[in-house]
Every structure is written in C-alpha cells, then in structure tokens.
C-alpha cells in the first residue's frame, strides 16, 4: 500500500525537483527496508554495528527534528507550507527509525581483504 502510494506521489508535471528527489529518497528507503525484512541474502548482515547508545541518541535527535517540523507544519497557515513541512518531517522521522535500525543510509561498509 505504502509503496503504491509513493510510486504515484509526485509524478505529475506540477511536481518540482525537490518533490521528485524526496519521492526517490523515500522509495529507496522503503524498498531497501522491505528487501532486508523479506530475508533476502544481503551483505549488510555481516557489517559491524554501532553501540545501542549511539543509535538511540542519533535516532532521538532525528525523530526530535521531525517532531519539531510536524509542530511547525500544524502551525503553518498556508496549505503549501503544511504539505512541505509535513513531508520534511516525515523524512526526518523515517531517517530516525532507519538510524535506530542501522539500515540505509546509515549502514556501515566493511572492506573484505
């Protein structure tokens, strides 16, 4: 459901480059997390992980920024401002969750020798 909604969102001629970029970024995160949850073989399972405290602090910061932007969106008087701040807020909350789960774009690369 979410994947179909994101695929249809921001494809019209009225969509600016910012909206298309955000759509691409959110789709990439969603597809990456779905492929990791489905049990497909992945090199990301062999990577070193950050400590739990680092992940919690980073995730809390990103989710806090998202919550602040959601608050700004609710107080905004224009429709375009509400949509813009809500979208950016969703992106930061998504990044916070991905930081906690240590998935894309926060995955660590390991070099095999």
C-alpha positions as CSV (number, residue, x, y, z in Angstrom):
1,X,0.0,0.0,0.0
2,X,2.7,2.5,1.0
3,X,4.9,1.6,-2.0
4,X,2.0,2.1,-4.4
5,X,1.2,5.4,-2.8
6,X,4.8,6.6,-3.0
7,X,5.1,5.5,-6.6
8,X,2.1,7.6,-7.7
9,X,3.0,10.6,-5.5
10,X,4.9,13.4,-7.1
11,X,4.9,12.2,-10.7
12,X,2.8,15.0,-12.2
13,X,4.1,17.9,-14.2
14,X,3.5,20.3,-11.2
15,X,6.0,18.4,-9.1
16,X,9.2,20.3,-8.6
17,X,12.7,18.7,-8.4
18,X,12.5,18.8,-4.6
19,X,9.4,16.7,-4.5
20,X,10.8,14.2,-7.1
21,X,14.0,13.9,-5.1
22,X,12.2,13.3,-1.8
23,X,9.9,10.7,-3.5
24,X,13.0,9.0,-4.9
25,X,14.7,9.0,-1.5
26,X,11.7,7.7,0.4
27,X,11.1,5.0,-2.2
28,X,14.7,3.9,-1.9
29,X,14.5,3.6,1.9
30,X,11.2,1.7,1.7
31,X,12.4,-0.7,-0.9
32,X,15.7,-1.3,0.9
33,X,13.9,-2.0,4.2
34,X,11.4,-4.3,2.6
35,X,14.2,-6.3,0.9
36,X,16.0,-6.6,4.2
37,X,12.9,-7.8,6.1
38,X,12.0,-10.4,3.5
39,X,15.0,-12.5,4.3
40,X,16.9,-12.0,1.1
41,X,20.6,-12.6,1.4
42,X,22.4,-9.4,2.0
43,X,26.0,-8.3,2.8
44,X,24.6,-5.8,5.3
45,X,24.1,-8.6,7.9
46,X,27.9,-9.0,8.0
47,X,28.6,-5.4,8.9
48,X,29.7,-4.1,12.3
49,X,27.0,-2.4,14.3
50,X,27.2,0.8,16.4
51,X,26.6,0.7,20.1
52,X,23.0,0.9,21.3
53,X,23.5,4.2,23.0
54,X,24.9,5.8,19.8
55,X,21.9,4.6,17.8
56,X,19.4,5.8,20.4
57,X,20.9,9.3,20.6
58,X,21.1,9.6,16.8
59,X,17.6,8.3,16.3
60,X,16.2,10.5,19.1
61,X,17.8,13.6,17.5
62,X,16.4,12.9,14.1
63,X,12.9,12.0,15.4
64,X,13.0,15.1,17.5
65,X,13.7,17.3,14.5
66,X,10.9,15.5,12.7
67,X,8.5,16.2,15.6
68,X,9.5,19.9,15.7
69,X,8.9,20.2,12.0
70,X,5.5,18.5,12.4
71,X,4.7,21.1,15.0
72,X,5.7,23.8,12.6
73,X,3.5,22.2,9.9
74,X,0.5,22.3,12.2
75,X,1.0,26.0,13.0
76,X,1.6,27.0,9.3
77,X,-1.3,28.9,7.8
78,X,-0.8,28.0,4.1
79,X,-1.6,24.7,2.6
80,X,1.7,24.5,0.7
81,X,3.6,25.2,3.9
82,X,1.8,22.5,5.7
83,X,2.5,19.9,3.0
84,X,6.1,21.0,2.7
85,X,6.9,20.8,6.4
86,X,4.9,17.6,6.9
87,X,6.9,16.0,4.1
88,X,10.2,17.1,5.5
89,X,9.0,16.0,9.0
90,X,8.2,12.5,7.6
91,X,11.6,12.3,6.0
92,X,13.4,13.1,9.3
93,X,11.2,10.6,11.3
94,X,12.0,8.0,8.7
95,X,15.7,8.7,9.0
96,X,15.5,8.4,12.7
97,X,13.9,5.0,12.5
98,X,16.5,3.9,9.9
99,X,19.2,5.2,12.2
100,X,17.9,3.1,15.1
101,X,17.6,0.0,12.9
102,X,21.0,0.9,11.4
103,X,19.8,0.4,7.8
104,X,20.3,2.5,4.7
105,X,21.7,5.3,4.6
106,X,23.4,4.6,8.0
107,X,24.8,1.1,7.2
108,X,28.5,0.7,7.6
109,X,30.6,-0.6,4.8
110,X,33.1,-3.3,5.5
111,X,36.0,-3.9,3.2
112,X,36.9,-7.6,2.7
113,X,40.5,-8.3,2.3
